[in-house]
Amino acid sequence: MRIVFIITGLHTGGAEMMLLKVLTHLDRQRFQPLVISLTSLGALGANIAALNIPVQALQLQGKLSDLAALIRLVRLIKAFRPQLVHTWMYHADLLGGLAARLAGVKAIAWCIRNSTLDAHSTKRSTRLVVRVCAALSHRIPTRIISCSEQARRIHTDIGYAADKMTVIPNGFDLSRFQPDPAAYASVRKELGLPEDALIVGLIGRYDPQKNHSGFLAAASKIQAEFSHVHFVLAGKGVDHTNTALIHAATTAGIAANCHWLGLRTDMPRLMAALDVLASASLYGEAFPNVLGEAMACGVPCAVTDVGDSAYIVGSTGQVAPAGDTAALAAAITAILALSADDRHALGQQARQRVAEHFEIAAVVRQYEDVYKQLGAS
């Protein structure tokens, strides 16, 4: 079965990484993929090519009305003769969906990966695309795949075709993300910390959505109770050049216990070194990948109640209302206050939850089942 995957771009965001996981675990005896990025090949284009999957980029520069790009996309689809086109992210849903219809493809799947569409957190141009997609969802896609229940509800509320919705969660590779006592020790050595130091991690790009300032405010309350706790922050823009973060940590009196690591290529190692993974997000999360990755490493999580975060951690973590700094601090503190043995046991329960509900091979089988259903119809 030939499938064209169309995505807005191939940078290292959650949707892009999930597409890479699907492609990595896809049954290549049964499915023949082609990947098209509306923009550039980004950071992940080479990874996809390394899987011996053809990948092309249209180099679209933010103009959905670019007729030449639409015509080229239609031609690429026609040349591949797919039984299915699967689009990822709003702009690809719109442009890719239209191109697939013009190319004569009958089976089209869209992807929904966002749980907030309010004016404060979503660009006006994106909200316009979403409104158009909501209207077209009753005509263009055969199926709409959401990565979370919260995202499904929000989109059906604004007019997306409810009868076409299917929820498939993000998936995680338990062989890549796993408990690692050596990493637990080596990361502490790298940071110059004692072996018994407690580490709370916040992993995510520097963005208002991720609420780094709220996390640092919570960290100040936590440090007042645990003098040997340290805070590790990693992600794009989260490094020593970020003067706003440095100033916030200094003002909170925790700068000496904060470690700014920026982008990391050893995320499984870093995750396995944490005692608690915190998610302080205010909005926008649908199914945060960092939660599943940390849980797979045997790390319990303290999260804000955004998207499906509370469902993901279940009884293996702590949940606080979004934007409530004191509640987030209390959630993190509740895990840190456990004995090392009890915290380890909670982390093992978290890993087991990922194994039972979000293991990548099983998740990709769900995608394949949808593909087979759409291909057969």
ChimeraX attribute file (.defattr): number of C-alpha atoms within 10 A of each C-alpha:
attribute: neighborCount
match mode: 1-to-1
recipient: residues
	/A:1	15
	/A:2	16
	/A:3	22
	/A:4	24
	/A:5	24
	/A:6	30
	/A:7	26
	/A:8	25
	/A:9	27
	/A:10	26
	/A:11	16
	/A:12	14
	/A:13	14
	/A:14	17
	/A:15	24
	/A:16	20
	/A:17	16
	/A:18	21
	/A:19	19
	/A:20	19
	/A:21	20
	/A:22	20
	/A:23	21
	/A:24	18
	/A:25	15
	/A:26	18
	/A:27	13
	/A:28	12
	/A:29	7
	/A:30	11
	/A:31	15
	/A:32	17
	/A:33	22
	/A:34	22
	/A:35	25
	/A:36	27
	/A:37	25
	/A:38	26
	/A:39	19
	/A:40	19
	/A:41	22
	/A:42	14
	/A:43	14
	/A:44	19
	/A:45	22
	/A:46	14
	/A:47	15
	/A:48	21
	/A:49	14
	/A:50	11
	/A:51	11
	/A:52	11
	/A:53	18
	/A:54	14
	/A:55	19
	/A:56	18
	/A:57	20
	/A:58	18
	/A:59	13
	/A:60	18
	/A:61	11
	/A:62	11
	/A:63	8
	/A:64	15
	/A:65	10
	/A:66	12
	/A:67	10
	/A:68	11
	/A:69	19
	/A:70	20
	/A:71	14
	/A:72	13
	/A:73	25
	/A:74	20
	/A:75	16
	/A:76	18
	/A:77	27
	/A:78	16
	/A:79	10
	/A:80	14
	/A:81	17
	/A:82	23
	/A:83	19
	/A:84	24
	/A:85	29
	/A:86	25
	/A:87	30
	/A:88	25
	/A:89	20
	/A:90	22
	/A:91	21
	/A:92	25
	/A:93	31
	/A:94	24
	/A:95	24
	/A:96	31
	/A:97	27
	/A:98	19
	/A:99	24
	/A:100	30
	/A:101	18
	/A:102	17
	/A:103	19
	/A:104	14
	/A:105	18
	/A:106	19
	/A:107	24
	/A:108	26
	/A:109	24
	/A:110	28
	/A:111	24
	/A:112	23
	/A:113	24
	/A:114	23
	/A:115	24
	/A:116	20
	/A:117	19
	/A:118	12
	/A:119	10
	/A:120	9
	/A:121	13
	/A:122	12
	/A:123	11
	/A:124	13
	/A:125	8
	/A:126	14
	/A:127	15
	/A:128	11
	/A:129	16
	/A:130	23
	/A:131	15
	/A:132	15
	/A:133	24
	/A:134	19
	/A:135	14
	/A:136	18
	/A:137	23
	/A:138	16
	/A:139	12
	/A:140	20
	/A:141	26
	/A:142	19
	/A:143	23
	/A:144	23
	/A:145	23
	/A:146	25
	/A:147	25
	/A:148	26
	/A:149	19
	/A:150	21
	/A:151	25
	/A:152	23
	/A:153	15
	/A:154	16
	/A:155	23
	/A:156	15
	/A:157	12
	/A:158	13
	/A:159	17
	/A:160	23
	/A:161	20
	/A:162	16
	/A:163	11
	/A:164	16
	/A:165	22
	/A:166	18
	/A:167	17
	/A:168	18
	/A:169	26
	/A:170	27
	/A:171	24
	/A:172	27
	/A:173	18
	/A:174	21
	/A:175	9
	/A:176	13
	/A:177	21
	/A:178	20
	/A:179	25
	/A:180	17
	/A:181	11
	/A:182	11
	/A:183	17
	/A:184	19
	/A:185	17
	/A:186	17
	/A:187	18
	/A:188	19
	/A:189	12
	/A:190	8
	/A:191	12
	/A:192	9
	/A:193	18
	/A:194	11
	/A:195	12
	/A:196	10
	/A:197	16
	/A:198	20
	/A:199	22
	/A:200	24
	/A:201	25
	/A:202	24
	/A:203	28
	/A:204	24
	/A:205	18
	/A:206	19
	/A:207	12
	/A:208	13
	/A:209	15
	/A:210	20
	/A:211	19
	/A:212	25
	/A:213	17
	/A:214	21
	/A:215	25
	/A:216	27
	/A:217	20
	/A:218	23
	/A:219	27
	/A:220	18
	/A:221	18
	/A:222	23
	/A:223	18
	/A:224	11
	/A:225	12
	/A:226	14
	/A:227	11
	/A:228	14
	/A:229	21
	/A:230	24
	/A:231	24
	/A:232	20
	/A:233	24
	/A:234	22
	/A:235	17
	/A:236	15
	/A:237	17
	/A:238	24
	/A:239	18
	/A:240	13
	/A:241	11
	/A:242	13
	/A:243	11
	/A:244	12
	/A:245	21
	/A:246	19
	/A:247	12
	/A:248	17
	/A:249	22
	/A:250	14
	/A:251	13
	/A:252	16
	/A:253	15
	/A:254	21
	/A:255	19
	/A:256	10
	/A:257	18
	/A:258	21
	/A:259	18
	/A:260	19
	/A:261	17
	/A:262	20
	/A:263	17
	/A:264	13
	/A:265	7
	/A:266	8
	/A:267	18
	/A:268	19
	/A:269	22
	/A:270	22
	/A:271	30
	/A:272	27
	/A:273	28
	/A:274	28
	/A:275	26
	/A:276	28
	/A:277	27
	/A:278	29
	/A:279	29
	/A:280	30
	/A:281	26
	/A:282	22
	/A:283	23
	/A:284	20
	/A:285	23
	/A:286	25
	/A:287	29
	/A:288	22
	/A:289	20
	/A:290	20
	/A:291	26
	/A:292	29
	/A:293	25
	/A:294	33
	/A:295	34
	/A:296	32
	/A:297	28
	/A:298	30
	/A:299	31
	/A:300	32
	/A:301	34
	/A:302	29
	/A:303	25
	/A:304	26
	/A:305	21
	/A:306	25
	/A:307	25
	/A:308	21
	/A:309	26
	/A:310	20
	/A:311	15
	/A:312	24
	/A:313	23
	/A:314	15
	/A:315	14
	/A:316	23
	/A:317	27
	/A:318	23
	/A:319	24
	/A:320	22
	/A:321	16
	/A:322	19
	/A:323	17
	/A:324	16
	/A:325	21
	/A:326	17
	/A:327	17
	/A:328	29
	/A:329	24
	/A:330	19
	/A:331	22
	/A:332	27
	/A:333	21
	/A:334	13
	/A:335	21
	/A:336	21
	/A:337	12
	/A:338	12
	/A:339	10
	/A:340	12
	/A:341	9
	/A:342	12
	/A:343	20
	/A:344	17
	/A:345	16
	/A:346	22
	/A:347	25
	/A:348	20
	/A:349	22
	/A:350	28
	/A:351	28
	/A:352	18
	/A:353	20
	/A:354	26
	/A:355	19
	/A:356	10
	/A:357	15
	/A:358	23
	/A:359	21
	/A:360	22
	/A:361	17
	/A:362	16
	/A:363	20
	/A:364	24
	/A:365	15
	/A:366	15
	/A:367	16
	/A:368	17
	/A:369	12
	/A:370	17
	/A:371	23
	/A:372	16
	/A:373	11
	/A:374	17
	/A:375	17
	/A:376	9
	/A:377	9
